[in-house]
């Protein structure tokens, strides 16, 4: 146990490796030397069993066209059953070259220009960008903030609500019903939710399935963080919530977040409804979009065959980091509050009680503290006053980052 903990404690130099998180930070934030805690990949070493599998393949001098054999599908089927209790067959699974691309593929097949796509902000920003850039109209079904002392309203995230303790969000089904019309074709679901880390419960998902199914709306369920539930939490795939959920959805999963292999594209789709799969699979097959490269399939098989214990050690470490962030903020920076996630290595920081504009808030983190975090407003106007923190890093990095924020706030007389 000590050896693997030392692996997570190890600080790895990533500058100059061509990664967005480090080498792209200056372009995005306009400042050199920032501590990157933004892009959702971790700073932990990719597990040895995955690297060994890739290196072994590279020992062979020919990198020809790969054949996707049954081991690829079997590894996914076995992993998903063990982790989620979801029974799959190989004909329900297809490789896709990235989940964001997969969303674009689904929209190309099941929507036309001018159709409407529903998203639930604050939410992962490509959910908005992909439909917009494909000529579709994005309509919003904002999540309802839930506080210790009751609920708020999505439009009241500033003002008096700034000082209330946010504990999570819930879906607003009454509002959802009010925005659906004949042009509404797709809803994009974040499950578990990014950026708030919510693991949606069965009642919520079943109700969503009932409404969308009744209106003939296809649900794209992005479940990339499904393998990263903390404690005794369980992830419920949207398609397992009800028969309606299984019949009106396309699920996207991947080992990439869990095993830190985002650079090796390893996503896949799961479709239970044969009518939906026939259309979507035909689209993928037409341009060979469902053909993984050599390393995608190898990494997936290795992760799902050998990664069970490593995953648990990683989750234990990440959870300790989450608890540390929460404790540090409560003790030293009580005006910034952490919404502890049920899933993932992303922490939603509520900074609204600072009473700063969003530009001032970003400037505090970037210019004053030297930290690169995601600006909460990119997840929708409901994210104004928030920042998203990636805690998938060594504890020493996190301690240094929070200390830098504390010192910057002291210089600004904010604490």
DRENDOTI-442053 format. One record per residue (C-alpha): residue in three letters; chain; z, x, y. Coordinates in Angstrom, 2 decimals, padded with zeros to 5 digits. Layout:
# DRENDOTI-442053
ATOM residuo cadena      up    east   north
ATOM     Ala      A       Z       X       Y
...
***
This chain:
# DRENDOTI-442053
ATOM residuo cadena      up    east   north
ATOM     Unk      A  000.00  000.00  000.00
ATOM     Unk      A  000.89  002.84  002.37
ATOM     Unk      A -002.48  004.51  001.84
ATOM     Unk      A -004.45  001.41  002.74
ATOM     Unk      A -002.22  000.74  005.75
ATOM     Unk      A -002.99  004.25  006.94
ATOM     Unk      A -006.67  003.36  006.68
ATOM     Unk      A -006.19  000.43  009.08
ATOM     Unk      A -004.08  002.62  011.38
ATOM     Unk      A -006.83  005.25  011.53
ATOM     Unk      A -008.63  005.42  014.89
ATOM     Unk      A -012.36  005.89  014.24
ATOM     Unk      A -014.65  007.22  016.96
ATOM     Unk      A -017.46  004.68  017.36
ATOM     Unk      A -019.00  005.84  020.63
ATOM     Unk      A -022.51  007.14  020.09
ATOM     Unk      A -023.06  005.22  016.86
ATOM     Unk      A -025.43  002.68  018.39
ATOM     Unk      A -023.00 -000.24  018.18
ATOM     Unk      A -023.00 -003.05  020.72
ATOM     Unk      A -019.22 -003.15  020.97
ATOM     Unk      A -018.92  000.43  022.27
ATOM     Unk      A -022.30  001.70  023.37
ATOM     Unk      A -023.25 -001.63  024.96
ATOM     Unk      A -020.03 -002.20  026.88
ATOM     Unk      A -021.03 -000.36  030.06
ATOM     Unk      A -024.23 -002.40  030.38
ATOM     Unk      A -022.36 -005.68  029.98
ATOM     Unk      A -019.25 -004.92  032.03
ATOM     Unk      A -020.64 -002.46  034.57
ATOM     Unk      A -018.01  000.19  034.03
ATOM     Unk      A -017.68  003.31  031.88
ATOM     Unk      A -014.76  004.21  029.66
ATOM     Unk      A -013.56  000.71  028.87
ATOM     Unk      A -011.50 -000.04  025.77
ATOM     Unk      A -013.75 -002.44  023.83
ATOM     Unk      A -011.92 -005.51  022.51
ATOM     Unk      A -014.74 -008.00  022.80
ATOM     Unk      A -017.59 -008.14  020.22
ATOM     Unk      A -016.37 -009.73  016.99
ATOM     Unk      A -016.53 -006.80  014.63
ATOM     Unk      A -013.47 -004.81  013.61
ATOM     Unk      A -012.69 -001.14  014.18
ATOM     Unk      A -011.58 -000.67  010.58
ATOM     Unk      A -013.66  001.38  008.17
ATOM     Unk      A -015.96 -000.63  005.96
ATOM     Unk      A -014.29 -000.62  002.50
ATOM     Unk      A -015.07  002.35  000.25
ATOM     Unk      A -016.34  000.16 -002.58
ATOM     Unk      A -019.11 -001.19 -000.33
ATOM     Unk      A -020.03  002.22  001.07
ATOM     Unk      A -020.07  003.68 -002.44
ATOM     Unk      A -022.46  000.99 -003.66
ATOM     Unk      A -024.82  001.68 -000.75
ATOM     Unk      A -024.62  005.46 -001.23
ATOM     Unk      A -025.29  005.14 -004.93
ATOM     Unk      A -028.47  003.20 -004.22
ATOM     Unk      A -029.54  005.88 -001.74
ATOM     Unk      A -029.27  008.46 -004.51
ATOM     Unk      A -032.51  007.00 -005.82
ATOM     Unk      A -035.46  008.42 -003.84
ATOM     Unk      A -037.52  005.21 -003.68
ATOM     Unk      A -036.64  002.32 -001.40
ATOM     Unk      A -039.25 -000.18 -002.55
ATOM     Unk      A -039.41 -003.96 -002.36
ATOM     Unk      A -036.08 -005.34 -003.65
ATOM     Unk      A -035.68 -008.00 -006.30
ATOM     Unk      A -032.84 -010.46 -005.73
ATOM     Unk      A -031.35 -010.93 -009.18
ATOM     Unk      A -028.77 -013.42 -010.39
ATOM     Unk      A -025.88 -011.06 -009.59
ATOM     Unk      A -026.35 -011.89 -005.91
ATOM     Unk      A -025.99 -015.63 -006.44
ATOM     Unk      A -023.30 -015.24 -009.08
ATOM     Unk      A -021.13 -013.17 -006.72
ATOM     Unk      A -021.33 -015.86 -004.02
ATOM     Unk      A -020.70 -018.70 -006.48
ATOM     Unk      A -017.67 -016.95 -007.98
ATOM     Unk      A -016.21 -015.96 -004.59
ATOM     Unk      A -016.60 -019.37 -002.98
ATOM     Unk      A -015.08 -021.12 -005.99
ATOM     Unk      A -012.11 -018.74 -006.11
ATOM     Unk      A -011.44 -018.86 -002.38
ATOM     Unk      A -012.31 -022.46 -001.49
ATOM     Unk      A -012.49 -024.30 -004.82
ATOM     Unk      A -016.08 -025.24 -004.01
ATOM     Unk      A -018.49 -025.51 -006.93
ATOM     Unk      A -021.98 -024.24 -006.14
ATOM     Unk      A -025.23 -023.60 -007.98
ATOM     Unk      A -027.78 -020.91 -007.18
ATOM     Unk      A -030.43 -023.41 -006.08
ATOM     Unk      A -028.09 -024.54 -003.27
ATOM     Unk      A -027.82 -021.00 -001.81
ATOM     Unk      A -030.30 -019.03  000.25
ATOM     Unk      A -030.05 -015.74  002.11
ATOM     Unk      A -030.59 -016.03  005.87
ATOM     Unk      A -031.05 -013.08  008.26
ATOM     Unk      A -028.03 -013.90  010.44
ATOM     Unk      A -026.19 -017.12  011.29
ATOM     Unk      A -027.39 -017.35  014.90
ATOM     Unk      A -030.95 -016.98  013.62
ATOM     Unk      A -030.12 -019.55  010.98
ATOM     Unk      A -029.14 -022.04  013.66
ATOM     Unk      A -032.52 -021.47  015.29
ATOM     Unk      A -034.27 -022.02  011.96
ATOM     Unk      A -032.47 -025.33  011.40
ATOM     Unk      A -033.39 -026.54  014.88
ATOM     Unk      A -037.03 -025.57  014.26
ATOM     Unk      A -037.11 -027.73  011.11
ATOM     Unk      A -034.99 -030.72  012.07
ATOM     Unk      A -035.42 -031.11  015.84
ATOM     Unk      A -038.25 -031.28  018.37
ATOM     Unk      A -038.38 -030.32  022.02
ATOM     Unk      A -036.41 -032.82  024.06
ATOM     Unk      A -034.06 -033.75  021.21
ATOM     Unk      A -030.32 -033.44  021.77
ATOM     Unk      A -027.84 -031.08  020.14
ATOM     Unk      A -024.08 -031.64  020.40
ATOM     Unk      A -021.59 -028.79  020.74
ATOM     Unk      A -017.80 -028.87  021.19
ATOM     Unk      A -016.64 -026.46  023.91
ATOM     Unk      A -014.89 -024.19  024.35
ATOM     Unk      A -017.04 -022.74  021.60
ATOM     Unk      A -019.11 -019.73  020.56
ATOM     Unk      A -021.75 -019.41  023.30
ATOM     Unk      A -024.89 -019.03  021.11
ATOM     Unk      A -024.28 -022.66  020.09
ATOM     Unk      A -025.46 -023.49  023.62
ATOM     Unk      A -027.96 -020.69  024.15
ATOM     Unk      A -030.01 -021.15  020.97
ATOM     Unk      A -030.80 -024.86  021.50
ATOM     Unk      A -031.47 -024.35  025.20
ATOM     Unk      A -033.90 -021.52  024.58
ATOM     Unk      A -035.66 -023.68  021.99
ATOM     Unk      A -036.30 -026.46  024.50
ATOM     Unk      A -033.55 -028.79  023.31
ATOM     Unk      A -030.99 -030.62  025.42
ATOM     Unk      A -027.39 -029.58  024.84
ATOM     Unk      A -024.78 -032.31  025.24
ATOM     Unk      A -021.07 -031.62  025.28
ATOM     Unk      A -018.21 -033.16  023.32
ATOM     Unk      A -015.33 -031.06  024.70
ATOM     Unk      A -012.27 -030.46  022.58
ATOM     Unk      A -009.03 -032.03  023.77
ATOM     Unk      A -006.30 -029.48  024.57
ATOM     Unk      A -003.02 -030.06  022.75
ATOM     Unk      A  000.19 -028.86  024.40
ATOM     Unk      A  003.79 -028.59  023.24
ATOM     Unk      A  004.62 -031.64  025.32
ATOM     Unk      A  001.54 -033.74  024.48
ATOM     Unk      A -002.18 -033.78  025.05
ATOM     Unk      A -004.26 -032.97  028.10
ATOM     Unk      A -007.79 -033.79  029.12
ATOM     Unk      A -010.74 -031.41  028.75
ATOM     Unk      A -011.52 -031.76  032.46
ATOM     Unk      A -007.91 -030.98  033.45
ATOM     Unk      A -007.65 -027.41  032.22
ATOM     Unk      A -006.58 -026.24  035.68
ATOM     Unk      A -004.00 -027.59  038.12
ATOM     Unk      A -000.75 -028.89  036.59
ATOM     Unk      A -001.91 -028.09  033.04
ATOM     Unk      A -001.90 -024.36  033.83
ATOM     Unk      A  001.80 -024.01  033.09
ATOM     Unk      A  001.87 -026.11  029.92
ATOM     Unk      A  002.06 -024.31  026.56
ATOM     Unk      A -001.26 -024.72  024.74
ATOM     Unk      A -000.83 -025.09  020.97
ATOM     Unk      A -004.37 -025.99  019.92
ATOM     Unk      A -007.23 -028.47  020.29
ATOM     Unk      A -008.39 -031.66  018.62
ATOM     Unk      A -011.78 -033.37  018.48
ATOM     Unk      A -012.48 -036.32  020.76
ATOM     Unk      A -014.21 -038.85  018.52
ATOM     Unk      A -014.28 -041.67  021.06
ATOM     Unk      A -016.16 -039.46  023.47
ATOM     Unk      A -018.43 -038.25  020.67
ATOM     Unk      A -019.52 -041.82  019.91
ATOM     Unk      A -020.27 -042.40  023.61
ATOM     Unk      A -022.76 -039.51  023.95
ATOM     Unk      A -024.86 -040.20  020.84
ATOM     Unk      A -028.25 -041.81  021.28
ATOM     Unk      A -031.58 -041.94  019.45
ATOM     Unk      A -032.49 -038.42  020.59
ATOM     Unk      A -029.32 -036.85  019.15
ATOM     Unk      A -030.36 -034.97  016.02
ATOM     Unk      A -027.91 -032.12  015.39
ATOM     Unk      A -024.24 -031.21  015.89
ATOM     Unk      A -023.18 -027.57  015.60
ATOM     Unk      A -019.66 -027.18  014.23
ATOM     Unk      A -017.48 -024.07  014.40
ATOM     Unk      A -015.28 -024.15  011.29
ATOM     Unk      A -012.91 -022.29  011.59
ATOM     Unk      A -013.20 -022.56  015.33
ATOM     Unk      A -014.26 -019.67  017.54
ATOM     Unk      A -012.60 -018.79  019.94
ATOM     Unk      A -009.38 -020.73  019.21
ATOM     Unk      A -009.08 -019.91  015.50
ATOM     Unk      A -008.49 -023.51  014.40
ATOM     Unk      A -008.81 -024.33  010.71
ATOM     Unk      A -009.95 -027.96  010.91
ATOM     Unk      A -008.11 -030.34  008.57
ATOM     Unk      A -009.64 -032.77  006.10
ATOM     Unk      A -009.06 -035.90  008.18
ATOM     Unk      A -010.80 -034.34  011.17
ATOM     Unk      A -013.80 -033.15  009.18
ATOM     Unk      A -014.10 -036.42  007.26
ATOM     Unk      A -014.05 -038.43  010.48
ATOM     Unk      A -016.69 -036.17  011.99
ATOM     Unk      A -018.79 -036.61  008.85
ATOM     Unk      A -018.46 -040.39  009.01
ATOM     Unk      A -019.66 -040.56  012.62
ATOM     Unk      A -022.50 -038.08  012.29
ATOM     Unk      A -023.68 -039.55  008.99
ATOM     Unk      A -023.69 -043.07  010.40
ATOM     Unk      A -025.90 -041.93  013.27
ATOM     Unk      A -028.19 -039.77  011.14
ATOM     Unk      A -027.07 -036.52  012.75
ATOM     Unk      A -027.37 -033.24  010.83
ATOM     Unk      A -024.31 -030.97  011.04
ATOM     Unk      A -024.70 -027.20  011.07
ATOM     Unk      A -021.33 -025.83  010.00
ATOM     Unk      A -020.83 -022.19  010.99
ATOM     Unk      A -018.13 -020.96  008.60
ATOM     Unk      A -018.39 -017.22  009.15
ATOM     Unk      A -014.60 -016.91  009.58
ATOM     Unk      A -013.88 -019.00  006.46
ATOM     Unk      A -012.61 -015.98  004.53
ATOM     Unk      A -010.05 -015.04  007.17
ATOM     Unk      A -007.31 -017.67  006.93
ATOM     Unk      A -003.82 -016.35  007.64
ATOM     Unk      A -000.65 -016.91  005.66
ATOM     Unk      A -000.91 -019.75  003.19
ATOM     Unk      A -003.66 -021.44  005.16
ATOM     Unk      A -006.69 -022.84  003.36
ATOM     Unk      A -010.19 -023.20  004.68
ATOM     Unk      A -011.90 -026.51  003.96
ATOM     Unk      A -015.70 -026.31  004.02
ATOM     Unk      A -017.11 -029.22  006.03
ATOM     Unk      A -019.21 -030.27  003.04
ATOM     Unk      A -016.06 -030.62  000.90
ATOM     Unk      A -014.33 -033.03  003.28
ATOM     Unk      A -016.26 -036.07  002.02
ATOM     Unk      A -019.44 -037.18  000.30
ATOM     Unk      A -020.90 -037.86  003.74
ATOM     Unk      A -020.13 -034.30  004.78
ATOM     Unk      A -021.91 -032.93  001.75
ATOM     Unk      A -024.94 -035.15  002.33
ATOM     Unk      A -025.57 -034.45  006.03
ATOM     Unk      A -024.89 -030.73  006.46
ATOM     Unk      A -026.05 -027.15  006.22
ATOM     Unk      A -023.25 -024.62  005.81
ATOM     Unk      A -023.52 -020.98  006.87
ATOM     Unk      A -021.21 -018.31  005.44
ATOM     Unk      A -021.18 -014.51  005.22
ATOM     Unk      A -018.99 -011.57  004.13
ATOM     Unk      A -019.78 -009.77  007.40
ATOM     Unk      A -016.63 -010.53  009.43
ATOM     Unk      A -014.23 -010.10  006.54
ATOM     Unk      A -015.54 -006.76  005.30
ATOM     Unk      A -016.79 -005.42  008.64
ATOM     Unk      A -020.47 -005.19  007.68
ATOM     Unk      A -022.07 -007.06  010.58
ATOM     Unk      A -024.74 -004.35  010.80
ATOM     Unk      A -025.80 -005.16  007.24
ATOM     Unk      A -027.13 -008.69  007.57
ATOM     Unk      A -025.55 -010.65  004.74
ATOM     Unk      A -025.46 -014.34  005.72
ATOM     Unk      A -026.38 -017.24  003.49
ATOM     Unk      A -026.82 -020.99  003.67
ATOM     Unk      A -025.41 -023.66  001.36
ATOM     Unk      A -027.00 -027.11  001.17
ATOM     Unk      A -025.85 -029.87 -001.17
ATOM     Unk      A -028.39 -032.53 -000.18
ATOM     Unk      A -031.69 -031.91 -002.04
ATOM     Unk      A -033.76 -033.61  000.68
ATOM     Unk      A -032.35 -031.29  003.34
ATOM     Unk      A -032.62 -028.19  001.17
ATOM     Unk      A -036.23 -028.92  000.25
ATOM     Unk      A -037.27 -028.90  003.91
ATOM     Unk      A -035.12 -025.97  004.95
ATOM     Unk      A -035.88 -023.79  001.96
ATOM     Unk      A -039.60 -024.42  002.36
ATOM     Unk      A -039.35 -023.19  005.96
ATOM     Unk      A -037.51 -020.03  004.87
ATOM     Unk      A -039.84 -019.32  001.97
ATOM     Unk      A -042.99 -019.72  004.07
ATOM     Unk      A -042.17 -016.58  006.07
ATOM     Unk      A -040.00 -014.86  003.45
ATOM     Unk      A -036.96 -015.33  005.64
ATOM     Unk      A -034.82 -015.89  002.55
ATOM     Unk      A -035.43 -012.43  001.11
ATOM     Unk      A -032.48 -010.06  001.56
ATOM     Unk      A -033.14 -006.36  001.93
ATOM     Unk      A -031.75 -003.87 -000.57
ATOM     Unk      A -028.54 -003.28  001.36
ATOM     Unk      A -027.82 -006.94  002.18
ATOM     Unk      A -027.62 -007.99 -001.45
ATOM     Unk      A -025.80 -004.82 -002.56
ATOM     Unk      A -023.16 -005.18  000.14
ATOM     Unk      A -022.62 -008.86 -000.65
ATOM     Unk      A -022.25 -008.30 -004.38
ATOM     Unk      A -019.89 -005.39 -003.82
ATOM     Unk      A -017.74 -007.25 -001.27
ATOM     Unk      A -017.40 -010.35 -003.40
ATOM     Unk      A -016.93 -008.49 -006.68
ATOM     Unk      A -014.40 -005.86 -005.57
ATOM     Unk      A -012.97 -007.04 -002.26
ATOM     Unk      A -010.20 -009.51 -003.08
ATOM     Unk      A -007.22 -007.17 -002.67
ATOM     Unk      A -008.72 -005.29  000.29
ATOM     Unk      A -009.25 -008.60  002.08
ATOM     Unk      A -005.60 -009.54  001.69
ATOM     Unk      A -004.40 -006.17  002.99
ATOM     Unk      A -006.73 -006.52  005.97
ATOM     Unk      A -005.48 -010.03  006.73
ATOM     Unk      A -001.86 -008.88  006.54
ATOM     Unk      A -002.58 -006.12  009.05
ATOM     Unk      A -004.50 -008.42  011.40
ATOM     Unk      A -001.71 -010.99  011.30
ATOM     Unk      A  000.84 -008.32  012.23
ATOM     Unk      A -001.40 -007.47  015.19
ATOM     Unk      A -001.53 -011.14  016.20
ATOM     Unk      A  002.26 -011.42  016.04
ATOM     Unk      A  002.57 -008.21  018.05
ATOM     Unk      A  000.29 -009.54  020.80
ATOM     Unk      A  002.27 -012.77  020.99
ATOM     Unk      A  005.62 -010.94  021.14
ATOM     Unk      A  004.44 -008.34  023.66
ATOM     Unk      A  003.10 -010.99  026.01
ATOM     Unk      A  006.24 -013.11  025.80
ATOM     Unk      A  008.42 -010.12  026.58
ATOM     Unk      A  006.35 -008.30  029.17
ATOM     Unk      A  003.59 -010.60  030.48
ATOM     Unk      A  004.83 -014.21  030.08
ATOM     Unk      A  002.14 -015.49  032.45
ATOM     Unk      A -000.46 -014.67  029.76
ATOM     Unk      A -000.02 -016.64  026.54
ATOM     Unk      A -001.61 -016.12  023.13
ATOM     Unk      A -002.82 -019.04  021.05
ATOM     Unk      A -002.12 -017.64  017.59
ATOM     Unk      A -005.17 -018.36  015.39
ATOM     Unk      A -005.01 -019.89  011.94
ATOM     Unk      A -008.10 -017.86  011.09
ATOM     Unk      A -010.01 -014.76  012.25
ATOM     Unk      A -009.10 -011.65  014.25
ATOM     Unk      A -009.82 -013.28  017.62
ATOM     Unk      A -006.99 -014.36  019.94
ATOM     Unk      A -007.52 -016.90  022.72
ATOM     Unk      A -005.50 -015.77  025.74
ATOM     Unk      A -004.41 -018.45  028.18
ATOM     Unk      A -004.22 -016.79  031.60
ATOM     Unk      A -004.31 -019.93  033.73
ATOM     Unk      A -000.78 -019.66  035.07
ATOM     Unk      A -001.85 -016.52  036.96
ATOM     Unk      A -003.75 -018.89  039.29
ATOM     Unk      A -006.69 -016.45  039.56
ATOM     Unk      A -010.32 -017.40  039.87
ATOM     Unk      A -012.38 -016.49  036.82
ATOM     Unk      A -013.98 -013.59  038.69
ATOM     Unk      A -010.54 -012.33  039.68
ATOM     Unk      A -009.30 -012.68  036.12
ATOM     Unk      A -012.23 -010.72  034.68
ATOM     Unk      A -011.77 -008.07  037.37
ATOM     Unk      A -008.09 -007.74  036.43
ATOM     Unk      A -008.95 -007.00  032.82
ATOM     Unk      A -012.04 -004.87  033.39
ATOM     Unk      A -011.61 -003.00  036.67
ATOM     Unk      A -007.83 -002.80  036.86
ATOM     Unk      A -006.80 -002.55  033.19
ATOM     Unk      A -009.96 -000.89  031.83
ATOM     Unk      A -010.33 -003.45  029.04
ATOM     Unk      A -013.48 -005.14  027.78
ATOM     Unk      A -012.63 -008.66  026.61
ATOM     Unk      A -014.85 -011.72  026.43
ATOM     Unk      A -014.79 -013.83  029.58
ATOM     Unk      A -013.49 -017.23  028.48
ATOM     Unk      A -015.95 -019.12  030.65
ATOM     Unk      A -018.90 -018.04  028.47
ATOM     Unk      A -017.53 -020.46  025.88
ATOM     Unk      A -017.95 -023.32  028.36
ATOM     Unk      A -016.24 -024.40  031.57
ATOM     Unk      A -013.30 -025.43  029.38
ATOM     Unk      A -012.74 -021.70  028.82
ATOM     Unk      A -012.11 -021.04  032.51
ATOM     Unk      A -008.79 -019.24  032.85
ATOM     Unk      A -009.02 -017.75  029.36
ATOM     Unk      A -010.04 -014.42  027.82
ATOM     Unk      A -010.87 -013.70  024.17
ATOM     Unk      A -009.18 -010.68  022.59
ATOM     Unk      A -010.33 -008.96  019.38
ATOM     Unk      A -007.28 -007.65  017.49
ATOM     Unk      A -009.26 -006.24  014.56
ATOM     Unk      A -008.27 -002.69  015.49
ATOM     Unk      A -005.52 -000.13  014.85
ATOM     Unk      A -002.10 -001.15  016.18
ATOM     Unk      A -002.05  001.91  018.44
ATOM     Unk      A -005.23  000.71  020.16
ATOM     Unk      A -003.75 -002.72  020.72
ATOM     Unk      A -000.49 -001.29  022.07
ATOM     Unk      A -002.41  000.93  024.47
ATOM     Unk      A -004.53 -002.00  025.65
ATOM     Unk      A -001.61 -004.34  026.30
ATOM     Unk      A  000.35 -001.60  028.05
ATOM     Unk      A -002.66 -000.98  030.29
ATOM     Unk      A -002.82 -004.69  031.11
ATOM     Unk      A  000.90 -004.76  031.86
ATOM     Unk      A  000.63 -001.77  034.20
ATOM     Unk      A -002.40 -003.23  035.97
ATOM     Unk      A -000.56 -006.50  036.55
ATOM     Unk      A  002.48 -004.67  037.86
ATOM     Unk      A  000.26 -002.81  040.34
ATOM     Unk      A -001.19 -006.14  041.43
ATOM     Unk      A  002.33 -007.65  041.70
ATOM     Unk      A  001.43 -010.29  039.14
ATOM     Unk      A  004.57 -009.62  037.08
***
